[in-house]
């Protein structure tokens, strides 16, 4: 959720952002900044978003809600 909050901050910032690259902390860029700029210019505003067909097992990730309760030891 933190990445969504950061994107919201970028939208509200006085500097207008043209691109956002959402990269998880455990990933490393495989291209230099200059290479990324060149690639983004070639895209000319288009997206390069990967997707996949959902597996039949994916719904179990969002259909159920679990609660963790702290219980004091009464003995």
Backbone as ProteinMPNN parsed JSONL, in Angstrom:
{"seq_chain_A": "XXXXXXXXXXXXXXXXXXXXXXXXXXXXXXXXXXXXXXXXXXXXXXXXXXXXXXXXXXXXXXXXXXXXXXXXXXX", "coords_chain_A": {"N_chain_A": [[0.823, -1.196, 0.0], [2.092, 1.138, 0.505], [3.375, 1.956, -1.831], [1.25, 2.89, -3.364], [0.447, 5.106, -1.864], [2.729, 6.689, -2.192], [2.594, 7.185, -4.954], [0.266, 8.69, -5.009], [1.169, 10.933, -3.64], [2.995, 11.879, -5.548], [1.26, 12.633, -7.602], [-0.013, 14.805, -6.426], [2.057, 16.582, -6.161], [3.934, 19.616, -6.817], [5.677, 19.508, -8.949], [5.386, 18.229, -12.161], [5.02, 14.904, -12.985], [6.007, 12.645, -15.48], [6.38, 9.924, -15.735], [6.201, 6.924, -13.785], [8.026, 4.478, -12.241], [7.455, 1.576, -10.784], [9.183, -0.205, -8.659], [9.893, -2.996, -6.793], [11.571, -3.226, -3.591], [13.388, -5.357, -3.473], [14.285, -5.754, -6.01], [16.558, -4.992, -8.679], [17.595, -2.405, -10.875], [18.01, -3.173, -14.311], [18.837, -1.669, -16.316], [20.552, 1.337, -17.219], [20.09, 4.768, -16.099], [20.14, 6.479, -18.322], [19.598, 4.651, -20.397], [16.991, 3.925, -19.665], [15.645, 6.375, -19.998], [15.873, 6.69, -22.768], [14.411, 4.446, -23.657], [11.851, 5.038, -22.609], [11.284, 7.327, -24.071], [11.066, 6.199, -26.606], [8.732, 4.702, -26.248], [6.87, 6.697, -26.19], [4.842, 7.647, -24.429], [3.263, 5.399, -24.158], [2.243, 2.4, -22.389], [4.035, -0.267, -20.774], [3.081, -2.821, -19.569], [3.072, -5.804, -17.9], [0.999, -8.686, -17.801], [-1.012, -11.409, -16.578], [-2.96, -14.403, -16.986], [-5.404, -15.098, -14.642], [-5.016, -17.536, -12.17], [-6.937, -20.369, -11.04], [-6.572, -20.504, -8.367], [-6.068, -18.028, -7.333], [-8.273, -16.444, -6.242], [-8.496, -17.253, -3.529], [-6.757, -15.657, -2.209], [-7.977, -13.256, -1.734], [-10.596, -13.67, -0.932], [-11.055, -14.386, 1.704], [-10.905, -13.182, 5.054], [-8.728, -12.646, 7.675], [-8.357, -12.486, 11.194], [-6.23, -11.431, 13.769], [-5.952, -12.108, 17.126], [-5.094, -10.93, 20.303], [-4.656, -12.7, 23.21], [-4.85, -12.694, 26.625], [-2.966, -14.408, 29.09], [-4.665, -16.06, 31.504], [-4.15, -17.663, 33.625]], "CA_chain_A": [[0.0, 0.0, 0.0], [2.976, 2.3, 0.55], [3.639, 2.43, -3.187], [0.076, 3.658, -3.793], [0.535, 6.401, -1.184], [3.788, 7.463, -2.847], [2.081, 7.646, -6.244], [-0.681, 9.762, -4.708], [1.992, 12.103, -3.329], [3.542, 12.389, -6.807], [0.183, 13.304, -8.334], [-0.287, 16.076, -5.771], [3.28, 17.387, -6.082], [3.944, 20.747, -7.742], [6.418, 19.085, -10.136], [4.578, 17.287, -12.951], [5.75, 13.68, -13.306], [5.545, 11.988, -16.699], [6.478, 8.477, -15.596], [6.491, 6.32, -12.484], [8.461, 3.087, -12.354], [7.227, 0.958, -9.484], [10.119, -1.317, -8.551], [10.015, -3.473, -5.412], [12.873, -3.024, -2.969], [14.307, -6.47, -3.663], [14.701, -5.808, -7.41], [17.588, -4.04, -9.071], [17.419, -2.003, -12.276], [18.906, -3.826, -15.258], [19.192, -0.645, -17.3], [21.018, 2.598, -16.632], [19.119, 5.855, -16.197], [20.124, 6.93, -19.714], [18.879, 3.638, -21.175], [15.567, 4.037, -19.334], [15.131, 7.589, -20.647], [15.75, 6.395, -24.204], [13.302, 3.503, -23.834], [10.593, 5.743, -22.358], [11.044, 8.207, -25.221], [10.589, 5.345, -27.699], [7.343, 4.323, -25.948], [6.059, 7.872, -26.526], [3.671, 7.733, -23.566], [2.561, 4.119, -24.051], [2.577, 1.558, -21.239], [4.62, -1.592, -20.959], [2.629, -3.48, -18.352], [2.895, -7.242, -18.067], [-0.146, -9.252, -17.107], [-1.164, -12.838, -16.77], [-4.299, -14.934, -16.759], [-5.514, -15.502, -13.236], [-5.146, -18.946, -11.84], [-8.136, -20.649, -10.251], [-6.209, -20.438, -6.956], [-5.871, -16.638, -6.916], [-9.33, -15.888, -5.378], [-8.323, -17.524, -2.1], [-5.928, -14.6, -1.635], [-8.775, -12.087, -1.364], [-11.953, -14.019, -0.519], [-11.149, -14.594, 3.139], [-10.297, -12.168, 5.902], [-8.275, -13.267, 8.912], [-8.128, -11.561, 12.299], [-5.305, -11.905, 14.796], [-6.409, -11.608, 18.419], [-4.19, -11.123, 21.431], [-5.378, -13.256, 24.352], [-4.008, -12.698, 27.832], [-2.909, -15.64, 29.87], [-5.426, -15.798, 32.736], [-3.809, -18.608, 34.692]], "C_chain_A": [[0.867, 1.259, 0.0], [3.255, 2.847, -0.843], [2.474, 3.253, -3.728], [0.09, 5.039, -3.14], [1.604, 7.282, -1.825], [3.327, 7.999, -4.196], [1.083, 8.774, -6.055], [0.076, 11.049, -4.382], [2.573, 12.715, -4.6], [2.49, 13.147, -7.6], [-0.083, 14.684, -7.747], [0.907, 17.017, -5.7], [3.247, 18.511, -7.109], [4.755, 20.455, -9.007], [5.578, 18.041, -10.871], [5.446, 16.1, -13.361], [5.154, 13.059, -14.559], [5.499, 10.472, -16.557], [6.701, 8.103, -14.142], [6.886, 4.873, -12.759], [8.376, 2.498, -10.961], [8.083, -0.299, -9.392], [10.229, -1.745, -7.092], [11.442, -3.345, -4.896], [13.863, -4.142, -3.201], [14.751, -6.618, -5.115], [15.737, -4.733, -7.684], [17.378, -3.668, -10.532], [18.453, -2.684, -13.169], [19.344, -2.877, -16.361], [19.694, 0.587, -16.562], [19.919, 3.648, -16.775], [19.008, 6.336, -17.642], [19.372, 5.939, -20.605], [17.378, 3.718, -20.917], [14.938, 5.254, -20.006], [14.921, 7.331, -22.132], [14.567, 5.466, -24.479], [11.964, 4.211, -23.652], [10.265, 6.706, -23.49], [10.527, 7.408, -26.413], [9.133, 4.931, -27.495], [6.376, 5.46, -26.258], [4.751, 7.905, -25.736], [2.889, 6.438, -23.42], [3.026, 3.365, -22.808], [3.277, 0.286, -21.677], [4.322, -2.368, -19.682], [2.402, -4.954, -18.656], [1.667, -7.699, -17.29], [-0.178, -10.749, -17.328], [-2.608, -13.24, -16.502], [-4.351, -15.448, -15.33], [-5.715, -17.003, -13.098], [-6.426, -19.15, -11.04], [-7.854, -20.551, -8.759], [-6.056, -19.0, -6.45], [-6.987, -16.125, -6.01], [-9.141, -16.159, -3.893], [-7.463, -16.46, -1.421], [-6.759, -13.397, -1.189], [-10.198, -12.417, -0.912], [-12.122, -14.098, 0.994], [-10.391, -13.513, 3.891], [-9.941, -12.832, 7.227], [-8.017, -12.19, 9.96], [-7.174, -12.209, 13.291], [-5.74, -11.28, 16.108], [-5.359, -11.907, 19.475], [-5.024, -11.595, 22.616], [-4.421, -13.294, 25.53], [-4.061, -14.05, 28.515], [-3.576, -15.366, 31.212], [-5.067, -16.75, 33.86], [-2.628, -18.126, 35.503]], "O_chain_A": [[0.43, 2.319, -0.45], [3.362, 4.06, -1.024], [2.687, 4.211, -4.472], [-0.223, 6.035, -3.793], [1.405, 8.486, -1.983], [3.633, 9.138, -4.549], [1.051, 9.715, -6.849], [-0.331, 12.133, -4.801], [2.637, 13.938, -4.721], [2.783, 14.179, -8.202], [-0.348, 15.632, -8.487], [0.773, 18.144, -5.222], [2.608, 18.381, -8.153], [4.537, 21.096, -10.035], [5.113, 17.077, -10.263], [6.481, 16.271, -14.006], [3.934, 12.957, -14.686], [4.673, 9.811, -17.186], [7.303, 8.851, -13.371], [6.162, 4.139, -13.431], [9.133, 2.875, -10.067], [7.75, -1.331, -9.976], [10.616, -0.943, -6.242], [12.398, -3.355, -5.671], [15.07, -3.912, -3.134], [15.524, -7.524, -5.425], [15.784, -3.703, -7.012], [17.019, -4.522, -11.342], [19.631, -2.76, -12.819], [20.13, -3.245, -17.235], [19.307, 0.844, -15.422], [18.936, 3.436, -17.486], [17.905, 6.575, -18.133], [18.596, 6.347, -21.47], [16.581, 3.592, -21.847], [13.824, 5.172, -20.524], [13.894, 7.717, -22.69], [13.812, 5.68, -25.428], [11.044, 4.014, -24.446], [9.097, 6.884, -23.833], [9.656, 7.876, -27.148], [8.381, 4.82, -28.463], [5.205, 5.223, -26.554], [3.685, 8.158, -26.297], [1.942, 6.38, -22.636], [4.081, 3.664, -22.249], [3.123, -0.171, -22.81], [5.19, -2.548, -18.829], [1.639, -5.306, -19.555], [1.348, -7.146, -16.238], [0.548, -11.283, -18.167], [-3.369, -12.505, -15.873], [-3.446, -16.147, -14.873], [-6.488, -17.626, -13.825], [-6.939, -18.211, -10.432], [-8.789, -20.516, -7.959], [-5.925, -18.788, -5.245], [-6.679, -15.409, -5.057], [-9.588, -15.361, -3.068], [-7.442, -16.371, -0.194], [-6.306, -12.604, -0.363], [-10.939, -11.507, -0.54], [-13.224, -13.897, 1.505], [-9.373, -13.002, 3.424], [-10.777, -13.508, 7.828], [-7.516, -11.111, 9.642], [-7.299, -13.392, 13.609], [-5.883, -10.061, 16.2], [-4.807, -13.007, 19.527], [-6.002, -10.943, 22.982], [-3.327, -13.852, 25.445], [-5.085, -14.735, 28.508], [-3.102, -14.527, 31.977], [-5.632, -16.652, 34.949], [-2.208, -18.801, 36.442]]}, "name": "protein", "num_of_chains": 1, "seq": "XXXXXXXXXXXXXXXXXXXXXXXXXXXXXXXXXXXXXXXXXXXXXXXXXXXXXXXXXXXXXXXXXXXXXXXXXXX"}
